[in-house]
Amino acid sequence: MLNKKIHGLLNKTPETDQDQSSRVNGMSRRKFITAAGAALVLPAFVPDYALGLDGKVAPSNKITLGIIGCGNMGTANTQAFLNESDCQVVAACDVDKDHLTSLVNIINENYGNHDCKAYHDFRELLARKDIDAVMIALPDHWHALAAVEAARQKKDIYGEKPLAHTVAEQQAIVHAVHKHNRIWQTGSWQRSVKSFHKAAEIVRNGLIGIIQRVEVGLPRGYNNAEVSEKDHMLPTEPPSELDYDFWVGPAQKIPYISARLHRHWRWNYDFGGGQLMDWSGHHVDIAHWGCDFDNSGPSEVEGHGEFPPKGGVWDAAKVYRIELKYPRGIDMTIAGGYPDIKSGTKWIGTEGWVHVDRGSFNASNVEWRRWKQMPEELRKVKLYESDNHHANFLACVKSREPTITPVDTAHHSTIPGHLGLISMLVGRKLKWDVKSETILDDKEASQLLTRKFRSPWRLV
Ligand SMILES: NC(=O)c1ccc[n+]([C@@H]2O[C@H](COP(=O)([O-])OP(=O)(O)OC[C@H]3O[C@@H](n4cnc5c(N)ncnc54)[C@H](O)[C@@H]3O)[C@@H](O)[C@H]2O)c1
């Protein structure tokens, strides 16, 4: 199997200008840290708070956290971690100096110090032995390289959805996390929200009868309001604050156009997977939870997409519809841009239905709508409970118990989206073998389970 062959990361990238600028008195930062660490001596005076005597968590007991990716979600996740008293954000990394500086300032202002170290190269951050865990919020084409290296460096990982850019890259992450025995939390935070939990529990406890059909509604098009001006659509020189070559990393190097960079990389298949892959880790994830498919998947997948004209800035499907066949005779539709499929997740059973989305819950039974949570006596199946996704990760780092969205769950939640996209691209129905994780009898489609990395980046 692919995931048996893929293990570890080969780092062959030549030192960049920024690596050189990070040298301190001729020593690389990594060596400098080691040297400084070796020289560490115990202070003569230890304040009470350091011993935890004032009710605060002693610094020595805090989980030290590194941030990789300081854009939109990296900033949101960091702010959530800054609210948790049992972790300390000690490092941040980005290849865009403006994003990096902005987040480092937020972190330092929060702690009232200047201790958060800034990195250009995530491998330097990951090499630090004093960092326990990392939060990775990079564009999808970077997820596998960063996560596999993080696992290899024995970090626990809060990693963003979708798990990775291809099924093979996801398998590499799953393999590395298990091999190195790491705790993994996915940014599929809807599982830590009460309405989604209640909906999935109602379905899992059979209140809607036997599940017959699931409808998953995702957004259509692109969220591109702020890049609609013409001059953002033309190739230009990358701005001086950005290391564009490092940003592109393992993807094919296409000309820099600001409208497909920060946040908008998702609309280009070199870097992301359109709205389909941006949202599969949310509403398909919830659909799987309700159906008990966290370690399962579809056997047949047929997708149709409407793509923009070739040669444009973006190439992701703007409208798409995927029909899937699952175990127990369950049919699923995942769609973006089809009014008959409502945004969110809807399970339809022989005795009723439940629909849940952000900020809304509806069901065939009015009583279910009134419940804050399922009544205790009906909860034969009790789903994992968490009311704070980031705190759940930190608690699991300490307990070494699985999080609410572990790596295998994230893998299975996004496989339907990946297969749907492949089906759309080859233009035919696919047969999927869940156990071996292979597409049956279709060489061309199977090749799209993976992609070539741009040299020198590779997963080995
Ligand atoms: N869980 C959620 O609700 C949610 C919401 C939005 C985004 N996301 C996910 O978060 C991830 C990031 O999305 P975003 O919207 O924050 O994108 P973004 O473009 O705003 O941020 C990505 C950041 O990564 C940086 N970067 C790129 N390559 C890098 C590298 N090699 N090393 C260091 N930094 C690098 C970029 O410069 C940028 O600052 C995606 O996987 C996305 O799907 C999750």
The ligand as a MOL file (V3000), in Angstrom:
LIG
                    3D

  0  0  0     0  0            999 V3000
M  V30 BEGIN CTAB
M  V30 COUNTS 44 48 0 0 0
M  V30 BEGIN ATOM
M  V30 1 N -10.9970 25.1060 10.1960 0
M  V30 2 C -11.4780 26.1550 9.5550 0
M  V30 3 O -12.5910 26.6190 9.8110 0
M  V30 4 C -10.6460 26.7890 8.4820 0
M  V30 5 C -10.9960 28.0640 7.9920 0
M  V30 6 C -10.1650 28.6380 7.0240 0
M  V30 7 C -9.0530 27.9500 6.5630 0
M  V30 8 N -8.7690 26.7000 7.0520 0 CHG=1
M  V30 9 C -7.5990 25.9440 6.5590 0
M  V30 10 O -6.4180 26.5750 7.0400 0
M  V30 11 C -5.3710 26.4330 6.0920 0
M  V30 12 C -4.8220 27.8200 5.7630 0
M  V30 13 O -5.8560 28.5960 5.1530 0
M  V30 14 P -5.8980 30.1820 5.2770 0
M  V30 15 O -7.2170 30.6430 4.8930 0
M  V30 16 O -5.3780 30.5640 6.6270 0 CHG=-1
M  V30 17 O -4.8310 30.5960 4.1620 0
M  V30 18 P -3.9130 31.9120 4.1330 0
M  V30 19 O -3.4430 32.0410 2.7490 0
M  V30 20 O -4.6650 33.0520 4.7520 0
M  V30 21 O -2.7050 31.5620 5.1210 0
M  V30 22 C -1.6980 30.6450 4.8140 0
M  V30 23 C -0.3900 31.2020 5.3490 0
M  V30 24 O 0.6350 30.2150 5.1310 0
M  V30 25 C 1.8000 30.9020 4.6960 0
M  V30 26 N 2.6860 29.9550 4.0260 0
M  V30 27 C 2.5860 29.4150 2.7960 0
M  V30 28 N 3.5820 28.5560 2.5790 0
M  V30 29 C 4.3330 28.5340 3.6930 0
M  V30 30 C 5.4950 27.8220 4.0970 0
M  V30 31 N 6.1050 26.9570 3.2980 0
M  V30 32 N 6.0000 28.0340 5.3410 0
M  V30 33 C 5.4030 28.9370 6.1800 0
M  V30 34 N 4.3090 29.6430 5.8490 0
M  V30 35 C 3.7790 29.4380 4.6220 0
M  V30 36 C 1.2710 32.0110 3.8200 0
M  V30 37 O 2.2360 33.0150 3.5920 0
M  V30 38 C 0.0620 32.4800 4.6310 0
M  V30 39 O 0.4030 33.4470 5.5690 0
M  V30 40 C -5.9820 25.7200 4.8900 0
M  V30 41 O -5.6990 24.3600 4.9390 0
M  V30 42 C -7.4720 25.9430 5.0630 0
M  V30 43 O -8.2420 24.9300 4.4800 0
M  V30 44 C -9.5360 26.1380 8.0070 0
M  V30 END ATOM
M  V30 BEGIN BOND
M  V30 1 1 1 2
M  V30 2 2 2 3
M  V30 3 1 2 4
M  V30 4 1 4 5
M  V30 5 2 4 44
M  V30 6 2 5 6
M  V30 7 1 6 7
M  V30 8 2 7 8
M  V30 9 1 8 9
M  V30 10 1 8 44
M  V30 11 1 9 10
M  V30 12 1 9 42
M  V30 13 1 10 11
M  V30 14 1 11 12
M  V30 15 1 11 40
M  V30 16 1 12 13
M  V30 17 1 13 14
M  V30 18 2 14 15
M  V30 19 1 14 16
M  V30 20 1 14 17
M  V30 21 1 17 18
M  V30 22 2 18 19
M  V30 23 1 18 20
M  V30 24 1 18 21
M  V30 25 1 21 22
M  V30 26 1 22 23
M  V30 27 1 23 24
M  V30 28 1 23 38
M  V30 29 1 24 25
M  V30 30 1 25 26
M  V30 31 1 25 36
M  V30 32 1 26 27
M  V30 33 1 26 35
M  V30 34 2 27 28
M  V30 35 1 28 29
M  V30 36 1 29 30
M  V30 37 2 29 35
M  V30 38 1 30 31
M  V30 39 2 30 32
M  V30 40 1 32 33
M  V30 41 2 33 34
M  V30 42 1 34 35
M  V30 43 1 36 37
M  V30 44 1 36 38
M  V30 45 1 38 39
M  V30 46 1 40 41
M  V30 47 1 40 42
M  V30 48 1 42 43
M  V30 END BOND
M  V30 END CTAB
M  END
